[in-house]
Amino acid sequence: METEMAKLETERLILRNWIDEDHAPFAALNADPDVMEFFPSTLTKDQSNSMVDRVRGLIDEKGYGFWACEEKLSGQFIGFVGLNNPEYELPFNPCLEIGWRLAKPYWGKGYASEAAKTALQYAFQTLDAAEVVSFTAVINERSSAVMKRLGFLNSNENFKHSALADGHPLQEHVLYKMQRSDFC
Ligand SMILES: CC(C)(COP(=O)(O)OP(=O)(O)OC[C@H]1O[C@@H](n2cnc3c(N)ncnc32)[C@H](O)[C@@H]1OP(=O)(O)O)[C@@H](O)C(=O)NCCC(=O)NCCS
């Protein structure tokens, strides 16, 4: 059954479900080695398009997900920010995670944090979640800086990502958490 999609707005951004026009700019950002520095590899166009289909399907199903993020001023698709229930092996599953991936020209403007605040509001107020988690490779300091900026706390429960081989430089992950009572 399709759930009605929430379209969320911040001062400078729109969070919405994905449209076909997002395929090309999303494939471009997934092919950018700087954007994908802390992932095992960049994505091919087919891998990127499959991700769009999967994420779009989840938003249709649940009403939330990794929302496509659009800059109001330009109307440009700039990446995604949103909520997800990871379906792969994690030591703390089930959980509700928040995540982000923006095209490089849109870093350093406060966009990820701005969108994430609205996504967190959706998590705690609309979904009534007790906790939201966020995780990333230990060496992805730009991403953990967003977590800290939002008020997430380091749970000090570092874990090894199950999809990565022992000794891989991205294997060790930090886990940050925010409780509903800590969201203001
Ligand atoms: C992780 C990522 C989303 C962070 O983006 P970001 O733009 O650094 O994060 P924020 O939105 O919190 O912006 C903060 C920066 O904007 C600056 N800024 C400029 N104008 C601002 C404003 N109006 N409001 C707030 N911050 C502003 C801040 O000073 C800060 O700059 P700094 O990085 O020089 O300290 C981005 O680097 C990215 O997409 N990386 C690739 C994908 C990735 O690794 N995702 C995470 C995987 S787990």
The ligand as a Tripos MOL2 file, in Angstrom:
@<TRIPOS>MOLECULE
LIG
   48    50     1     0     0
SMALL
NO_CHARGES

@<TRIPOS>ATOM
      1 C1         28.7210   14.8450    5.0430 C.3       1 LIG1
      2 C2         28.2050   16.0840    4.2970 C.3       1 LIG1
      3 C3         26.7100   15.9500    4.0460 C.3       1 LIG1
      4 C4         28.4840   17.2970    5.1830 C.3       1 LIG1
      5 O1         28.1290   18.4840    4.5010 O.3       1 LIG1
      6 P1         28.4790   19.9200    5.1460 P.3       1 LIG1
      7 O2         28.0550   20.9300    4.1890 O.co2     1 LIG1
      8 O3         29.8850   19.8980    5.6280 O.co2     1 LIG1
      9 O4         27.5720   19.9090    6.4510 O.3       1 LIG1
     10 P2         26.6080   21.0450    7.0670 P.3       1 LIG1
     11 O5         25.3700   21.1610    6.3100 O.co2     1 LIG1
     12 O6         26.4820   20.7170    8.5190 O.co2     1 LIG1
     13 O7         27.4210   22.3860    6.8480 O.3       1 LIG1
     14 C5         28.3880   22.8220    7.7720 C.3       1 LIG1
     15 C6         29.3630   23.7480    7.1120 C.3       1 LIG1
     16 O8         28.6570   24.8000    6.4260 O.3       1 LIG1
     17 C7         29.1040   26.0900    6.9290 C.3       1 LIG1
     18 N1         27.9960   27.0630    6.7420 N.ar      1 LIG1
     19 C8         27.9910   28.0320    5.8010 C.ar      1 LIG1
     20 N2         26.8270   28.6840    5.8380 N.ar      1 LIG1
     21 C9         26.0880   28.1370    6.8220 C.ar      1 LIG1
     22 C10        24.7930   28.4100    7.3420 C.ar      1 LIG1
     23 N3         24.0160   29.3640    6.8280 N.pl3     1 LIG1
     24 N4         24.3370   27.6460    8.3520 N.ar      1 LIG1
     25 C11        25.0920   26.6720    8.8850 C.ar      1 LIG1
     26 N5         26.3360   26.3670    8.4270 N.ar      1 LIG1
     27 C12        26.8280   27.0980    7.4020 C.ar      1 LIG1
     28 C13        29.5580   25.7680    8.3290 C.3       1 LIG1
     29 O9         30.4370   26.7680    8.8190 O.3       1 LIG1
     30 C14        30.2830   24.4390    8.0960 C.3       1 LIG1
     31 O10        31.4880   24.6940    7.4360 O.3       1 LIG1
     32 P3         32.8640   23.8910    7.7220 P.3       1 LIG1
     33 O11        32.6980   22.5450    7.0780 O.co2     1 LIG1
     34 O12        33.8840   24.7000    7.0350 O.co2     1 LIG1
     35 O13        33.0100   23.8050    9.2010 O.co2     1 LIG1
     36 C15        28.9520   16.2480    2.9340 C.3       1 LIG1
     37 O14        30.3190   16.4250    3.1750 O.3       1 LIG1
     38 C16        28.7550   15.0350    2.0200 C.2       1 LIG1
     39 O15        27.7560   14.9080    1.3430 O.2       1 LIG1
     40 N6         29.7810   14.1330    2.0070 N.am      1 LIG1
     41 C17        29.7750   12.9750    1.1190 C.3       1 LIG1
     42 C18        28.7860   11.8990    1.5070 C.3       1 LIG1
     43 C19        29.0230   11.3430    2.8890 C.2       1 LIG1
     44 O16        30.1570   11.1140    3.2930 O.2       1 LIG1
     45 N7         27.9180   11.1020    3.5830 N.am      1 LIG1
     46 C20        27.9480   10.5070    4.8780 C.3       1 LIG1
     47 C21        28.1060    9.0650    4.7750 C.3       1 LIG1
     48 S1         27.7800    8.2680    6.3050 S.3       1 LIG1
@<TRIPOS>BOND
     1     1     2 1
     2     2     3 1
     3     2     4 1
     4     2    36 1
     5     4     5 1
     6     5     6 1
     7     6     7 2
     8     6     8 1
     9     6     9 1
    10     9    10 1
    11    10    11 2
    12    10    12 1
    13    10    13 1
    14    13    14 1
    15    14    15 1
    16    15    16 1
    17    15    30 1
    18    16    17 1
    19    17    18 1
    20    17    28 1
    21    18    19 ar
    22    18    27 ar
    23    19    20 ar
    24    20    21 ar
    25    21    22 ar
    26    21    27 ar
    27    22    23 1
    28    22    24 ar
    29    24    25 ar
    30    25    26 ar
    31    26    27 ar
    32    28    29 1
    33    28    30 1
    34    30    31 1
    35    31    32 1
    36    32    33 2
    37    32    34 1
    38    32    35 1
    39    36    37 1
    40    36    38 1
    41    38    39 2
    42    38    40 1
    43    40    41 1
    44    41    42 1
    45    42    43 1
    46    43    44 2
    47    43    45 1
    48    45    46 1
    49    46    47 1
    50    47    48 1
@<TRIPOS>SUBSTRUCTURE
     1 LIG1         1 GROUP 0 **** ****
